[in-house]
Amino acid sequence: MEQLTVDQFGRIEIPGKIRQQLGINNQTKLSLKVENGQLILQPLKSELETYYEDGILVFKAEPIGNTETIIDEVRTEIINELTSC
């Protein structure tokens, strides 16, 4: 568990490791709610931009999470499938 301090303006700093893990940057919008005496802070999902490009429907959105981790996981999964044949 991380321990955070609220500054004189009511701000807290989310540690870089957690921001990276959740894909949070300085443009990320967050929701804040109080539930059972706890603060719950969640990144808001960005709205998908959709359009057609050369007859293909394209969905444009920011990835959620660390893209390097996702790519590594997919790569490992594909390698495992190919080597198990």
mmCIF file as gemmi writes it, N, C-alpha and C atoms, coordinates in Angstrom:
data_model
loop_
_atom_site.group_PDB
_atom_site.id
_atom_site.type_symbol
_atom_site.label_atom_id
_atom_site.label_alt_id
_atom_site.label_comp_id
_atom_site.label_asym_id
_atom_site.label_entity_id
_atom_site.label_seq_id
_atom_site.pdbx_PDB_ins_code
_atom_site.Cartn_x
_atom_site.Cartn_y
_atom_site.Cartn_z
_atom_site.occupancy
_atom_site.B_iso_or_equiv
_atom_site.pdbx_formal_charge
_atom_site.auth_seq_id
_atom_site.auth_asym_id
_atom_site.pdbx_PDB_model_num
ATOM 1 N N . MET Axp A 1 ? 0.848 -1.178 0 1 0 ? 1 A 1
ATOM 2 C CA . MET Axp A 1 ? 0 0 0 1 0 ? 1 A 1
ATOM 3 C C . MET Axp A 1 ? 0.891 1.238 0 1 0 ? 1 A 1
ATOM 4 N N . GLU Axp A 2 ? 0.56 2.176 -0.836 1 0 ? 2 A 1
ATOM 5 C CA . GLU Axp A 2 ? 1.286 3.444 -0.905 1 0 ? 2 A 1
ATOM 6 C C . GLU Axp A 2 ? 0.715 4.418 0.12 1 0 ? 2 A 1
ATOM 7 N N . GLN Axp A 3 ? 1.587 5.191 0.735 1 0 ? 3 A 1
ATOM 8 C CA . GLN Axp A 3 ? 1.149 6.238 1.644 1 0 ? 3 A 1
ATOM 9 C C . GLN Axp A 3 ? 1.337 7.566 0.938 1 0 ? 3 A 1
ATOM 10 N N . LEU Axp A 4 ? 0.256 8.337 0.828 1 0 ? 4 A 1
ATOM 11 C CA . LEU Axp A 4 ? 0.284 9.632 0.149 1 0 ? 4 A 1
ATOM 12 C C . LEU Axp A 4 ? -0.039 10.731 1.139 1 0 ? 4 A 1
ATOM 13 N N . THR Axp A 5 ? 0.418 11.932 0.834 1 0 ? 5 A 1
ATOM 14 C CA . THR Axp A 5 ? 0.146 13.091 1.679 1 0 ? 5 A 1
ATOM 15 C C . THR Axp A 5 ? -0.625 14.121 0.863 1 0 ? 5 A 1
ATOM 16 N N . VAL Axp A 6 ? -1.627 14.705 1.492 1 0 ? 6 A 1
ATOM 17 C CA . VAL Axp A 6 ? -2.4 15.766 0.855 1 0 ? 6 A 1
ATOM 18 C C . VAL Axp A 6 ? -1.682 17.085 1.139 1 0 ? 6 A 1
ATOM 19 N N . ASP Axp A 7 ? -1.41 17.876 0.074 1 0 ? 7 A 1
ATOM 20 C CA . ASP Axp A 7 ? -0.722 19.147 0.295 1 0 ? 7 A 1
ATOM 21 C C . ASP Axp A 7 ? -1.705 20.227 0.718 1 0 ? 7 A 1
ATOM 22 N N . GLN Axp A 8 ? -1.207 21.437 0.934 1 0 ? 8 A 1
ATOM 23 C CA . GLN Axp A 8 ? -2.039 22.535 1.438 1 0 ? 8 A 1
ATOM 24 C C . GLN Axp A 8 ? -3.167 22.929 0.487 1 0 ? 8 A 1
ATOM 25 N N . PHE Axp A 9 ? -3.07 22.504 -0.794 1 0 ? 9 A 1
ATOM 26 C CA . PHE Axp A 9 ? -4.103 22.829 -1.776 1 0 ? 9 A 1
ATOM 27 C C . PHE Axp A 9 ? -5.058 21.661 -2.003 1 0 ? 9 A 1
ATOM 28 N N . GLY Axp A 10 ? -4.902 20.585 -1.217 1 0 ? 10 A 1
ATOM 29 C CA . GLY Axp A 10 ? -5.775 19.423 -1.34 1 0 ? 10 A 1
ATOM 30 C C . GLY Axp A 10 ? -5.333 18.445 -2.418 1 0 ? 10 A 1
ATOM 31 N N . ARG Axp A 11 ? -4.105 18.588 -2.909 1 0 ? 11 A 1
ATOM 32 C CA . ARG Axp A 11 ? -3.607 17.719 -3.977 1 0 ? 11 A 1
ATOM 33 C C . ARG Axp A 11 ? -2.822 16.548 -3.414 1 0 ? 11 A 1
ATOM 34 N N . ILE Axp A 12 ? -2.847 15.449 -4.17 1 0 ? 12 A 1
ATOM 35 C CA . ILE Axp A 12 ? -1.98 14.31 -3.878 1 0 ? 12 A 1
ATOM 36 C C . ILE Axp A 12 ? -1.224 13.989 -5.154 1 0 ? 12 A 1
ATOM 37 N N . GLU Axp A 13 ? -0.058 13.38 -5.006 1 0 ? 13 A 1
ATOM 38 C CA . GLU Axp A 13 ? 0.703 12.955 -6.172 1 0 ? 13 A 1
ATOM 39 C C . GLU Axp A 13 ? 0.608 11.439 -6.276 1 0 ? 13 A 1
ATOM 40 N N . ILE Axp A 14 ? 0.15 10.968 -7.421 1 0 ? 14 A 1
ATOM 41 C CA . ILE Axp A 14 ? 0.1 9.532 -7.667 1 0 ? 14 A 1
ATOM 42 C C . ILE Axp A 14 ? 1.502 9.108 -8.092 1 0 ? 14 A 1
ATOM 43 N N . PRO Axp A 15 ? 2.09 8.127 -7.406 1 0 ? 15 A 1
ATOM 44 C CA . PRO Axp A 15 ? 3.456 7.712 -7.741 1 0 ? 15 A 1
ATOM 45 C C . PRO Axp A 15 ? 3.594 7.294 -9.212 1 0 ? 15 A 1
ATOM 46 N N . GLY Axp A 16 ? 4.766 7.61 -9.786 1 0 ? 16 A 1
ATOM 47 C CA . GLY Axp A 16 ? 5.022 7.34 -11.2 1 0 ? 16 A 1
ATOM 48 C C . GLY Axp A 16 ? 4.806 5.897 -11.589 1 0 ? 16 A 1
ATOM 49 N N . LYS Axp A 17 ? 5.201 4.964 -10.737 1 0 ? 17 A 1
ATOM 50 C CA . LYS Axp A 17 ? 5.034 3.536 -11.03 1 0 ? 17 A 1
ATOM 51 C C . LYS Axp A 17 ? 3.556 3.184 -11.23 1 0 ? 17 A 1
ATOM 52 N N . ILE Axp A 18 ? 2.7 3.753 -10.408 1 0 ? 18 A 1
ATOM 53 C CA . ILE Axp A 18 ? 1.266 3.489 -10.504 1 0 ? 18 A 1
ATOM 54 C C . ILE Axp A 18 ? 0.691 4.183 -11.733 1 0 ? 18 A 1
ATOM 55 N N . ARG Axp A 19 ? 1.124 5.431 -12.001 1 0 ? 19 A 1
ATOM 56 C CA . ARG Axp A 19 ? 0.653 6.123 -13.211 1 0 ? 19 A 1
ATOM 57 C C . ARG Axp A 19 ? 1.011 5.331 -14.453 1 0 ? 19 A 1
ATOM 58 N N . GLN Axp A 20 ? 2.227 4.818 -14.505 1 0 ? 20 A 1
ATOM 59 C CA . GLN Axp A 20 ? 2.668 4.043 -15.67 1 0 ? 20 A 1
ATOM 60 C C . GLN Axp A 20 ? 1.844 2.763 -15.788 1 0 ? 20 A 1
ATOM 61 N N . GLN Axp A 21 ? 1.634 2.085 -14.691 1 0 ? 21 A 1
ATOM 62 C CA . GLN Axp A 21 ? 0.879 0.83 -14.686 1 0 ? 21 A 1
ATOM 63 C C . GLN Axp A 21 ? -0.542 1.032 -15.21 1 0 ? 21 A 1
ATOM 64 N N . LEU Axp A 22 ? -1.152 2.169 -14.873 1 0 ? 22 A 1
ATOM 65 C CA . LEU Axp A 22 ? -2.531 2.441 -15.271 1 0 ? 22 A 1
ATOM 66 C C . LEU Axp A 22 ? -2.637 3.264 -16.553 1 0 ? 22 A 1
ATOM 67 N N . GLY Axp A 23 ? -1.502 3.662 -17.114 1 0 ? 23 A 1
ATOM 68 C CA . GLY Axp A 23 ? -1.53 4.46 -18.338 1 0 ? 23 A 1
ATOM 69 C C . GLY Axp A 23 ? -2.038 5.87 -18.109 1 0 ? 23 A 1
ATOM 70 N N . ILE Axp A 24 ? -1.775 6.409 -16.928 1 0 ? 24 A 1
ATOM 71 C CA . ILE Axp A 24 ? -2.226 7.763 -16.587 1 0 ? 24 A 1
ATOM 72 C C . ILE Axp A 24 ? -1.13 8.756 -16.951 1 0 ? 24 A 1
ATOM 73 N N . ASN Axp A 25 ? -1.526 9.832 -17.649 1 0 ? 25 A 1
ATOM 74 C CA . ASN Axp A 25 ? -0.582 10.906 -17.948 1 0 ? 25 A 1
ATOM 75 C C . ASN Axp A 25 ? -1.231 12.242 -17.592 1 0 ? 25 A 1
ATOM 76 N N . ASN Axp A 26 ? -0.589 13.335 -17.96 1 0 ? 26 A 1
ATOM 77 C CA . ASN Axp A 26 ? -1.115 14.655 -17.57 1 0 ? 26 A 1
ATOM 78 C C . ASN Axp A 26 ? -2.378 15.053 -18.331 1 0 ? 26 A 1
ATOM 79 N N . GLN Axp A 27 ? -2.809 14.246 -19.288 1 0 ? 27 A 1
ATOM 80 C CA . GLN Axp A 27 ? -4.052 14.514 -20.016 1 0 ? 27 A 1
ATOM 81 C C . GLN Axp A 27 ? -5.201 13.609 -19.565 1 0 ? 27 A 1
ATOM 82 N N . THR Axp A 28 ? -4.914 12.649 -18.688 1 0 ? 28 A 1
ATOM 83 C CA . THR Axp A 28 ? -5.906 11.668 -18.265 1 0 ? 28 A 1
ATOM 84 C C . THR Axp A 28 ? -6.944 12.31 -17.346 1 0 ? 28 A 1
ATOM 85 N N . LYS Axp A 29 ? -8.2 12.029 -17.627 1 0 ? 29 A 1
ATOM 86 C CA . LYS Axp A 29 ? -9.283 12.477 -16.752 1 0 ? 29 A 1
ATOM 87 C C . LYS Axp A 29 ? -9.604 11.327 -15.805 1 0 ? 29 A 1
ATOM 88 N N . LEU Axp A 30 ? -9.883 11.679 -14.547 1 0 ? 30 A 1
ATOM 89 C CA . LEU Axp A 30 ? -10.149 10.679 -13.515 1 0 ? 30 A 1
ATOM 90 C C . LEU Axp A 30 ? -11.515 10.915 -12.893 1 0 ? 30 A 1
ATOM 91 N N . SER Axp A 31 ? -12.142 9.839 -12.438 1 0 ? 31 A 1
ATOM 92 C CA . SER Axp A 31 ? -13.38 9.98 -11.668 1 0 ? 31 A 1
ATOM 93 C C . SER Axp A 31 ? -13.037 9.731 -10.199 1 0 ? 31 A 1
ATOM 94 N N . LEU Axp A 32 ? -13.722 10.409 -9.313 1 0 ? 32 A 1
ATOM 95 C CA . LEU Axp A 32 ? -13.498 10.278 -7.878 1 0 ? 32 A 1
ATOM 96 C C . LEU Axp A 32 ? -14.843 10.067 -7.208 1 0 ? 32 A 1
ATOM 97 N N . LYS Axp A 33 ? -14.93 9.002 -6.403 1 0 ? 33 A 1
ATOM 98 C CA . LYS Axp A 33 ? -16.16 8.786 -5.644 1 0 ? 33 A 1
ATOM 99 C C . LYS Axp A 33 ? -15.797 8.31 -4.256 1 0 ? 33 A 1
ATOM 100 N N . VAL Axp A 34 ? -16.735 8.495 -3.341 1 0 ? 34 A 1
ATOM 101 C CA . VAL Axp A 34 ? -16.569 8.034 -1.972 1 0 ? 34 A 1
ATOM 102 C C . VAL Axp A 34 ? -17.507 6.852 -1.794 1 0 ? 34 A 1
ATOM 103 N N . GLU Axp A 35 ? -16.937 5.73 -1.33 1 0 ? 35 A 1
ATOM 104 C CA . GLU Axp A 35 ? -17.719 4.518 -1.145 1 0 ? 35 A 1
ATOM 105 C C . GLU Axp A 35 ? -17.289 3.848 0.155 1 0 ? 35 A 1
ATOM 106 N N . ASN Axp A 36 ? -18.209 3.693 1.068 1 0 ? 36 A 1
ATOM 107 C CA . ASN Axp A 36 ? -17.913 3.07 2.371 1 0 ? 36 A 1
ATOM 108 C C . ASN Axp A 36 ? -16.731 3.742 3.067 1 0 ? 36 A 1
ATOM 109 N N . GLY Axp A 37 ? -16.683 5.07 3.03 1 0 ? 37 A 1
ATOM 110 C CA . GLY Axp A 37 ? -15.62 5.814 3.697 1 0 ? 37 A 1
ATOM 111 C C . GLY Axp A 37 ? -14.28 5.78 2.986 1 0 ? 37 A 1
ATOM 112 N N . GLN Axp A 38 ? -14.242 5.277 1.752 1 0 ? 38 A 1
ATOM 113 C CA . GLN Axp A 38 ? -13.003 5.212 0.988 1 0 ? 38 A 1
ATOM 114 C C . GLN Axp A 38 ? -13.111 6.088 -0.255 1 0 ? 38 A 1
ATOM 115 N N . LEU Axp A 39 ? -11.981 6.693 -0.629 1 0 ? 39 A 1
ATOM 116 C CA . LEU Axp A 39 ? -11.909 7.431 -1.88 1 0 ? 39 A 1
ATOM 117 C C . LEU Axp A 39 ? -11.551 6.44 -2.982 1 0 ? 39 A 1
ATOM 118 N N . ILE Axp A 40 ? -12.305 6.465 -4.072 1 0 ? 40 A 1
ATOM 119 C CA . ILE Axp A 40 ? -12.02 5.595 -5.211 1 0 ? 40 A 1
ATOM 120 C C . ILE Axp A 40 ? -11.753 6.481 -6.409 1 0 ? 40 A 1
ATOM 121 N N . LEU Axp A 41 ? -10.551 6.372 -6.924 1 0 ? 41 A 1
ATOM 122 C CA . LEU Axp A 41 ? -10.083 7.196 -8.033 1 0 ? 41 A 1
ATOM 123 C C . LEU Axp A 41 ? -9.86 6.266 -9.219 1 0 ? 41 A 1
ATOM 124 N N . GLN Axp A 42 ? -10.512 6.54 -10.348 1 0 ? 42 A 1
ATOM 125 C CA . GLN Axp A 42 ? -10.386 5.68 -11.524 1 0 ? 42 A 1
ATOM 126 C C . GLN Axp A 42 ? -10.174 6.515 -12.774 1 0 ? 42 A 1
ATOM 127 N N . PRO Axp A 43 ? -9.297 6.045 -13.676 1 0 ? 43 A 1
ATOM 128 C CA . PRO Axp A 43 ? -9.151 6.729 -14.966 1 0 ? 43 A 1
ATOM 129 C C . PRO Axp A 43 ? -10.445 6.586 -15.757 1 0 ? 43 A 1
ATOM 130 N N . LEU Axp A 44 ? -10.868 7.668 -16.389 1 0 ? 44 A 1
ATOM 131 C CA . LEU Axp A 44 ? -12.037 7.607 -17.255 1 0 ? 44 A 1
ATOM 132 C C . LEU Axp A 44 ? -11.609 7.066 -18.607 1 0 ? 44 A 1
ATOM 133 N N . LYS Axp A 45 ? -12.419 6.21 -19.153 1 0 ? 45 A 1
ATOM 134 C CA . LYS Axp A 45 ? -12.123 5.677 -20.48 1 0 ? 45 A 1
ATOM 135 C C . LYS Axp A 45 ? -12.394 6.778 -21.498 1 0 ? 45 A 1
ATOM 136 N N . SER Axp A 46 ? -11.439 6.967 -22.393 1 0 ? 46 A 1
ATOM 137 C CA . SER Axp A 46 ? -11.642 7.984 -23.417 1 0 ? 46 A 1
ATOM 138 C C . SER Axp A 46 ? -12.647 7.466 -24.436 1 0 ? 46 A 1
ATOM 139 N N . GLU Axp A 47 ? -13.395 8.385 -25.006 1 0 ? 47 A 1
ATOM 140 C CA . GLU Axp A 47 ? -14.37 7.99 -26.004 1 0 ? 47 A 1
ATOM 141 C C . GLU Axp A 47 ? -13.642 7.56 -27.263 1 0 ? 47 A 1
ATOM 142 N N . LEU Axp A 48 ? -14.163 6.522 -27.877 1 0 ? 48 A 1
ATOM 143 C CA . LEU Axp A 48 ? -13.563 6.018 -29.102 1 0 ? 48 A 1
ATOM 144 C C . LEU Axp A 48 ? -13.885 6.942 -30.267 1 0 ? 48 A 1
ATOM 145 N N . GLU Axp A 49 ? -12.876 7.235 -31.032 1 0 ? 49 A 1
ATOM 146 C CA . GLU Axp A 49 ? -13.074 7.958 -32.28 1 0 ? 49 A 1
ATOM 147 C C . GLU Axp A 49 ? -13.167 6.891 -33.372 1 0 ? 49 A 1
ATOM 148 N N . THR Axp A 50 ? -14.235 6.897 -34.124 1 0 ? 50 A 1
ATOM 149 C CA . THR Axp A 50 ? -14.391 5.906 -35.19 1 0 ? 50 A 1
ATOM 150 C C . THR Axp A 50 ? -14.51 6.61 -36.53 1 0 ? 50 A 1
ATOM 151 N N . TYR Axp A 51 ? -13.909 6.003 -37.528 1 0 ? 51 A 1
ATOM 152 C CA . TYR Axp A 51 ? -13.986 6.536 -38.885 1 0 ? 51 A 1
ATOM 153 C C . TYR Axp A 51 ? -13.619 5.424 -39.864 1 0 ? 51 A 1
ATOM 154 N N . TYR Axp A 52 ? -13.952 5.64 -41.132 1 0 ? 52 A 1
ATOM 155 C CA . TYR Axp A 52 ? -13.593 4.688 -42.18 1 0 ? 52 A 1
ATOM 156 C C . TYR Axp A 52 ? -12.34 5.173 -42.882 1 0 ? 52 A 1
ATOM 157 N N . GLU Axp A 53 ? -11.413 4.253 -43.107 1 0 ? 53 A 1
ATOM 158 C CA . GLU Axp A 53 ? -10.197 4.555 -43.847 1 0 ? 53 A 1
ATOM 159 C C . GLU Axp A 53 ? -9.995 3.447 -44.876 1 0 ? 53 A 1
ATOM 160 N N . ASP Axp A 54 ? -10.084 3.812 -46.131 1 0 ? 54 A 1
ATOM 161 C CA . ASP Axp A 54 ? -9.962 2.833 -47.214 1 0 ? 54 A 1
ATOM 162 C C . ASP Axp A 54 ? -10.937 1.68 -47.041 1 0 ? 54 A 1
ATOM 163 N N . GLY Axp A 55 ? -12.162 1.993 -46.64 1 0 ? 55 A 1
ATOM 164 C CA . GLY Axp A 55 ? -13.197 0.972 -46.501 1 0 ? 55 A 1
ATOM 165 C C . GLY Axp A 55 ? -13.108 0.145 -45.236 1 0 ? 55 A 1
ATOM 166 N N . ILE Axp A 56 ? -12.209 0.487 -44.328 1 0 ? 56 A 1
ATOM 167 C CA . ILE Axp A 56 ? -12.039 -0.258 -43.078 1 0 ? 56 A 1
ATOM 168 C C . ILE Axp A 56 ? -12.46 0.632 -41.918 1 0 ? 56 A 1
ATOM 169 N N . LEU Axp A 57 ? -13.3 0.082 -41.037 1 0 ? 57 A 1
ATOM 170 C CA . LEU Axp A 57 ? -13.722 0.833 -39.862 1 0 ? 57 A 1
ATOM 171 C C . LEU Axp A 57 ? -12.575 0.859 -38.852 1 0 ? 57 A 1
ATOM 172 N N . VAL Axp A 58 ? -12.157 2.065 -38.458 1 0 ? 58 A 1
ATOM 173 C CA . VAL Axp A 58 ? -11.021 2.248 -37.548 1 0 ? 58 A 1
ATOM 174 C C . VAL Axp A 58 ? -11.534 2.819 -36.232 1 0 ? 58 A 1
ATOM 175 N N . PHE Axp A 59 ? -11.072 2.236 -35.116 1 0 ? 59 A 1
ATOM 176 C CA . PHE Axp A 59 ? -11.371 2.747 -33.778 1 0 ? 59 A 1
ATOM 177 C C . PHE Axp A 59 ? -10.095 3.354 -33.239 1 0 ? 59 A 1
ATOM 178 N N . LYS Axp A 60 ? -10.129 4.62 -32.896 1 0 ? 60 A 1
ATOM 179 C CA . LYS Axp A 60 ? -8.933 5.299 -32.402 1 0 ? 60 A 1
ATOM 180 C C . LYS Axp A 60 ? -9.165 5.689 -30.94 1 0 ? 60 A 1
ATOM 181 N N . ALA Axp A 61 ? -8.307 5.173 -30.073 1 0 ? 61 A 1
ATOM 182 C CA . ALA Axp A 61 ? -8.405 5.486 -28.646 1 0 ? 61 A 1
ATOM 183 C C . ALA Axp A 61 ? -7.047 5.279 -28.016 1 0 ? 61 A 1
ATOM 184 N N . GLU Axp A 62 ? -6.859 5.86 -26.849 1 0 ? 62 A 1
ATOM 185 C CA . GLU Axp A 62 ? -5.625 5.67 -26.099 1 0 ? 62 A 1
ATOM 186 C C . GLU Axp A 62 ? -5.646 4.288 -25.463 1 0 ? 62 A 1
ATOM 187 N N . PRO Axp A 63 ? -4.531 3.591 -25.471 1 0 ? 63 A 1
ATOM 188 C CA . PRO Axp A 63 ? -4.497 2.283 -24.816 1 0 ? 63 A 1
ATOM 189 C C . PRO Axp A 63 ? -4.616 2.427 -23.302 1 0 ? 63 A 1
ATOM 190 N N . ILE Axp A 64 ? -5.2 1.427 -22.694 1 0 ? 64 A 1
ATOM 191 C CA . ILE Axp A 64 ? -5.304 1.403 -21.238 1 0 ? 64 A 1
ATOM 192 C C . ILE Axp A 64 ? -4.204 0.496 -20.734 1 0 ? 64 A 1
ATOM 193 N N . GLY Axp A 65 ? -3.358 1.008 -19.883 1 0 ? 65 A 1
ATOM 194 C CA . GLY Axp A 65 ? -2.255 0.217 -19.372 1 0 ? 65 A 1
ATOM 195 C C . GLY Axp A 65 ? -0.983 0.465 -20.155 1 0 ? 65 A 1
ATOM 196 N N . ASN Axp A 66 ? 0.015 -0.309 -19.857 1 0 ? 66 A 1
ATOM 197 C CA . ASN Axp A 66 ? 1.332 -0.158 -20.459 1 0 ? 66 A 1
ATOM 198 C C . ASN Axp A 66 ? 1.381 -0.954 -21.757 1 0 ? 66 A 1
ATOM 199 N N . THR Axp A 67 ? 1.536 -0.278 -22.887 1 0 ? 67 A 1
ATOM 200 C CA . THR Axp A 67 ? 1.521 -0.963 -24.189 1 0 ? 67 A 1
ATOM 201 C C . THR Axp A 67 ? 2.692 -1.921 -24.341 1 0 ? 67 A 1
ATOM 202 N N . GLU Axp A 68 ? 3.838 -1.615 -23.764 1 0 ? 68 A 1
ATOM 203 C CA . GLU Axp A 68 ? 4.986 -2.528 -23.857 1 0 ? 68 A 1
ATOM 204 C C . GLU Axp A 68 ? 4.671 -3.858 -23.179 1 0 ? 68 A 1
ATOM 205 N N . THR Axp A 69 ? 4.017 -3.802 -22.037 1 0 ? 69 A 1
ATOM 206 C CA . THR Axp A 69 ? 3.637 -5.018 -21.324 1 0 ? 69 A 1
ATOM 207 C C . THR Axp A 69 ? 2.639 -5.826 -22.143 1 0 ? 69 A 1
ATOM 208 N N . ILE Axp A 70 ? 1.668 -5.149 -22.72 1 0 ? 70 A 1
ATOM 209 C CA . ILE Axp A 70 ? 0.657 -5.827 -23.533 1 0 ? 70 A 1
ATOM 210 C C . ILE Axp A 70 ? 1.309 -6.506 -24.734 1 0 ? 70 A 1
ATOM 211 N N . ILE Axp A 71 ? 2.206 -5.804 -25.425 1 0 ? 71 A 1
ATOM 212 C CA . ILE Axp A 71 ? 2.896 -6.374 -26.587 1 0 ? 71 A 1
ATOM 213 C C . ILE Axp A 71 ? 3.72 -7.59 -26.173 1 0 ? 71 A 1
ATOM 214 N N . ASP Axp A 72 ? 4.435 -7.486 -25.059 1 0 ? 72 A 1
ATOM 215 C CA . ASP Axp A 72 ? 5.235 -8.618 -24.566 1 0 ? 72 A 1
ATOM 216 C C . ASP Axp A 72 ? 4.356 -9.831 -24.259 1 0 ? 72 A 1
ATOM 217 N N . GLU Axp A 73 ? 3.203 -9.601 -23.638 1 0 ? 73 A 1
ATOM 218 C CA . GLU Axp A 73 ? 2.298 -10.703 -23.304 1 0 ? 73 A 1
ATOM 219 C C . GLU Axp A 73 ? 1.763 -11.377 -24.563 1 0 ? 73 A 1
ATOM 220 N N . VAL Axp A 74 ? 1.364 -10.583 -25.554 1 0 ? 74 A 1
ATOM 221 C CA . VAL Axp A 74 ? 0.85 -11.143 -26.808 1 0 ? 74 A 1
ATOM 222 C C . VAL Axp A 74 ? 1.964 -11.892 -27.542 1 0 ? 74 A 1
ATOM 223 N N . ARG Axp A 75 ? 3.164 -11.323 -27.578 1 0 ? 75 A 1
ATOM 224 C CA . ARG Axp A 75 ? 4.304 -11.978 -28.229 1 0 ? 75 A 1
ATOM 225 C C . ARG Axp A 75 ? 4.59 -13.332 -27.583 1 0 ? 75 A 1
ATOM 226 N N . THR Axp A 76 ? 4.615 -13.379 -26.254 1 0 ? 76 A 1
ATOM 227 C CA . THR Axp A 76 ? 4.868 -14.622 -25.529 1 0 ? 76 A 1
ATOM 228 C C . THR Axp A 76 ? 3.777 -15.653 -25.822 1 0 ? 76 A 1
ATOM 229 N N . GLU Axp A 77 ? 2.53 -15.206 -25.858 1 0 ? 77 A 1
ATOM 230 C CA . GLU Axp A 77 ? 1.41 -16.096 -26.149 1 0 ? 77 A 1
ATOM 231 C C . GLU Axp A 77 ? 1.56 -16.704 -27.551 1 0 ? 77 A 1
ATOM 232 N N . ILE Axp A 78 ? 1.903 -15.89 -28.526 1 0 ? 78 A 1
ATOM 233 C CA . ILE Axp A 78 ? 2.065 -16.384 -29.902 1 0 ? 78 A 1
ATOM 234 C C . ILE Axp A 78 ? 3.24 -17.355 -29.983 1 0 ? 78 A 1
ATOM 235 N N . ILE Axp A 79 ? 4.353 -17.028 -29.34 1 0 ? 79 A 1
ATOM 236 C CA . ILE Axp A 79 ? 5.517 -17.921 -29.344 1 0 ? 79 A 1
ATOM 237 C C . ILE Axp A 79 ? 5.162 -19.261 -28.708 1 0 ? 79 A 1
ATOM 238 N N . ASN Axp A 80 ? 4.447 -19.226 -27.604 1 0 ? 80 A 1
ATOM 239 C CA . ASN Axp A 80 ? 4.032 -20.465 -26.943 1 0 ? 80 A 1
ATOM 240 C C . ASN Axp A 80 ? 3.131 -21.305 -27.845 1 0 ? 80 A 1
ATOM 241 N N . GLU Axp A 81 ? 2.224 -20.66 -28.561 1 0 ? 81 A 1
ATOM 242 C CA . GLU Axp A 81 ? 1.344 -21.388 -29.485 1 0 ? 81 A 1
ATOM 243 C C . GLU Axp A 81 ? 2.149 -22.021 -30.625 1 0 ? 81 A 1
ATOM 244 N N . LEU Axp A 82 ? 3.109 -21.282 -31.157 1 0 ? 82 A 1
ATOM 245 C CA . LEU Axp A 82 ? 3.892 -21.785 -32.283 1 0 ? 82 A 1
ATOM 246 C C . LEU Axp A 82 ? 4.831 -22.914 -31.88 1 0 ? 82 A 1
ATOM 247 N N . THR Axp A 83 ? 5.378 -22.83 -30.679 1 0 ? 83 A 1
ATOM 248 C CA . THR Axp A 83 ? 6.339 -23.858 -30.256 1 0 ? 83 A 1
ATOM 249 C C . THR Axp A 83 ? 5.663 -25.103 -29.688 1 0 ? 83 A 1
ATOM 250 N N . SER Axp A 84 ? 4.371 -25.034 -29.419 1 0 ? 84 A 1
ATOM 251 C CA . SER Axp A 84 ? 3.671 -26.212 -28.866 1 0 ? 84 A 1
ATOM 252 C C . SER Axp A 84 ? 3.132 -27.122 -29.956 1 0 ? 84 A 1
ATOM 253 N N . CYS Axp A 85 ? 3.271 -26.742 -31.203 1 0 ? 85 A 1
ATOM 254 C CA . CYS Axp A 85 ? 2.739 -27.551 -32.311 1 0 ? 85 A 1
ATOM 255 C C . CYS Axp A 85 ? 3.615 -28.732 -32.636 1 0 ? 85 A 1
